Amino acid sequence: MTPRTIAIYGKGGIGKSFTTTNLSATFALMDKRVLQLGCDPKHDSTTSLFGGVSLPTVTEVFAEKNACNQKVQVSDIVFRRDIPGFPQPIYGIELGGPQVGRGCGGRGIISGFDVLETLGLFSWDLDIILMDFLGDVVCGGFATPLARSLSEEVILLTTNDRQSIFTANNICRANNYFKTVGGQSKLLGLIINRDDGSGIAEKYAAAAGINVLMKLPYNAAARNRDDSFNFAVQLPEVGEKFRTLAADILDRNITPCEAAGLDFHTFVRLFGEVNEAHPTPASDDELVKQTAQPADSSSSGNTTNGVMSPDSSKLLACIDKLPDPEQEIYRMIEVNKKSASEAAALKGISETEARKILASARIRLRKLFFST
């Protein structure tokens, strides 16, 4: 039987590994053979699953074996834990990744999956494979299960803060893109972890058309369980929620979403009014250090904002060639030394618009001055 594959994506630090670990434990308690696959360079997805033991990673084992011209074996990278009271053992793998600053984490994910597929990962005698994926980065490597349809289903994890919801929305959009080019991964919905009752994530889910699969309030006892490398599902109030979700997954009671995700402007409008003003552009004059012009008999050696000062007849002639709006704003600010706000008030325009006109005038004036 082909294992059921589910990728769980979420922003780092919001309880993604906590959620995956307790879902793995729940499936095992339901007599299912489950493998948890950590797909994060931090390689800490399975630490609680294995009672605090850090597993050797596919990345490091492959490097060691390759250096000795040896092949990686299943027993080198797949580990099991037999837990009292659990009818099935739990299996774990950590893909790992390069040390910080020494390589591409996404490339490590791709290489790790290549190794696992060579070993027959998707034909092993398992019921469920849960892939714990970092969602902050949706480059080719971290999007592997979506791009190559290695995960049958996708679950998004979020809290009620904007950044974690933004990450979830990015994954939703990425999955939708891959569906347009033949991807088969189905979005089951999202889990709201550390739910504070504010309803922000639910508001996003409704707008995006995404199922809310489970809301898990912050629970200090559950946090303590996780910190001591134990299972939070052993707490009745937590275990009940995970059992309900696991049963719905196994029984295929969840209708996959057809959500495409929200574009940026629609997304940010969920959190309040959006400032539609255009950003003020920077100019060459304020960023590029100008080389002082040597004094000579034909012109003054003084400069203003990188061009010759206004007492130069040549510069004055160039100013006269500017379009009327640019000429007026330039004379007010550069010649008459008014502030941008004063010039804007005199012309009945915004200060932002005045600065834009000034920047355009400076660029045009420089071209005129040095081309004549």
NORMO-V886853 format. One record per backbone hydrogen bond with DSSP energy under -0.5 kcal/mol. NH is the residue of the N-H (numbers start at 0). CO is the residue of the C=O. E is the energy in kcal/mol with one decimal. If there is no record, write none. Layout:
nh = [NH/NH]
co = [CO/CO]
e = [E/E]
//
This chain:
nh = [3/5/6/7/8/8/9/10/13/18/19/20/21/22/23/24/25/26/27/28/29/30/31/33/33/34/35/36/36/37/37/38/38/42/46/49/50/51/52/52/54/57/58/60/61/62/63/64/65/66/67/67/68/69/75/76/76/77/78/80/82/85/86/89/90/91/92/93/94/101/104/107/108/109/110/111/112/113/114/115/116/117/118/119/120/122/123/123/125/126/127/128/129/130/130/131/131/132/132/133/134/137/142/143/145/146/147/148/149/150/151/151/152/153/154/155/156/157/164/165/166/167/168/169/170/171/172/173/174/175/176/177/178/179/179/180/180/181/182/185/186/187/187/188/189/190/191/192/192/193/194/194/202/203/204/205/206/207/208/209/212/212/213/215/215/216/217/222/223/224/225/226/227/228/229/231/233/234/235/237/238/239/240/241/242/243/244/245/246/247/248/249/250/251/252/253/254/255/256/266/267/268/269/269/270/271/275/286/286/287/288/295/298/303/306/308/311/315/316/317/318/319/320/320/321/326/327/328/329/330/331/332/333/334/334/335/337/342/343/344/345/346/347/348/353/354/355/356/357/358/359/360/361/362/363/364/365/366/367/368/369/370/371/371]
co = [126/128/152/130/6/154/132/156/10/14/15/16/17/18/19/20/21/22/23/24/25/27/26/31/88/127/90/34/129/35/92/36/131/39/43/45/47/46/46/49/52/93/94/56/57/58/59/60/61/62/63/64/65/64/72/72/73/73/91/89/80/82/84/80/33/78/35/55/37/98/102/103/104/105/106/107/108/109/110/111/112/113/114/116/115/119/119/120/123/32/32/3/34/5/128/36/129/7/130/38/9/135/138/140/142/142/143/145/144/144/4/149/4/185/6/188/8/190/160/161/162/163/164/165/166/167/168/169/170/171/172/173/174/175/176/176/177/178/177/151/256/153/185/153/210/155/213/157/190/215/191/215/198/199/200/201/202/203/204/204/189/210/189/191/213/214/194/218/219/220/221/222/223/225/224/229/230/231/233/234/234/235/236/237/238/239/240/241/242/243/244/245/246/248/247/247/252/253/186/262/263/264/265/266/267/268/273/282/283/283/286/298/295/306/303/301/308/311/312/313/314/315/316/317/318/322/323/324/325/326/327/328/329/329/330/330/331/338/339/340/341/342/343/343/349/350/351/352/353/354/355/356/357/358/359/360/361/362/363/364/365/366/367/368]
e = [-2.7/-2.7/-2.6/-3.5/-0.6/-2.6/-1.1/-0.5/-1.2/-2.4/-2.6/-2.8/-2.1/-1.9/-2.5/-2.5/-1.8/-2.3/-2.3/-2.3/-1.2/-1.7/-2.2/-0.8/-0.6/-2.3/-2.6/-0.6/-3.4/-0.7/-3.2/-0.6/-2.7/-2.5/-0.7/-1.9/-1.8/-3.4/-0.5/-1.1/-0.6/-2.5/-1.9/-2.4/-2.7/-1.8/-2.1/-2.8/-2.8/-1.8/-1.0/-0.5/-1.3/-3.1/-1.6/-0.7/-1.2/-2.5/-2.2/-2.3/-0.6/-2.4/-0.5/-2.3/-2.3/-2.7/-2.2/-0.5/-2.7/-2.4/-0.6/-1.7/-1.7/-2.0/-2.5/-2.4/-2.3/-1.9/-2.0/-2.3/-2.7/-1.7/-1.5/-1.0/-2.4/-2.5/-0.5/-1.3/-2.2/-2.9/-2.0/-3.1/-2.7/-3.1/-0.6/-2.7/-0.6/-2.7/-0.9/-1.1/-2.7/-0.5/-1.7/-1.6/-0.9/-3.2/-2.7/-0.6/-0.9/-1.5/-0.8/-0.5/-1.9/-2.5/-2.8/-2.6/-2.8/-2.5/-1.8/-2.8/-2.1/-2.0/-2.6/-2.1/-2.0/-2.3/-2.4/-2.5/-2.8/-2.1/-2.3/-2.4/-1.7/-1.2/-0.8/-0.6/-0.8/-1.2/-3.7/-2.3/-0.6/-2.7/-0.7/-0.9/-3.1/-2.9/-2.8/-2.9/-0.8/-0.9/-0.5/-1.9/-2.1/-2.0/-2.7/-2.4/-2.0/-2.6/-1.3/-2.7/-2.8/-0.8/-0.9/-3.2/-0.5/-0.6/-0.7/-2.3/-2.3/-2.0/-2.2/-2.6/-1.4/-1.8/-2.6/-0.5/-1.1/-2.2/-0.5/-1.0/-3.4/-2.2/-0.5/-1.9/-2.5/-2.1/-2.1/-3.0/-2.5/-2.0/-2.2/-2.7/-2.5/-1.1/-2.7/-0.6/-0.6/-0.6/-3.6/-2.7/-2.7/-1.4/-0.6/-1.6/-1.6/-1.0/-0.7/-0.9/-0.8/-3.4/-0.6/-1.1/-0.7/-3.6/-1.5/-1.7/-1.9/-2.5/-2.0/-1.8/-2.5/-1.8/-0.5/-1.0/-1.6/-2.9/-2.6/-2.1/-2.6/-2.4/-2.2/-2.3/-3.0/-0.9/-0.9/-3.1/-2.8/-2.6/-2.3/-2.2/-2.3/-1.8/-1.0/-2.5/-2.2/-2.4/-1.9/-2.3/-2.4/-2.5/-2.1/-2.4/-2.5/-1.9/-2.4/-2.9/-2.2/-1.8/-2.3/-2.9/-2.3/-0.9/-0.6/-0.6]
//
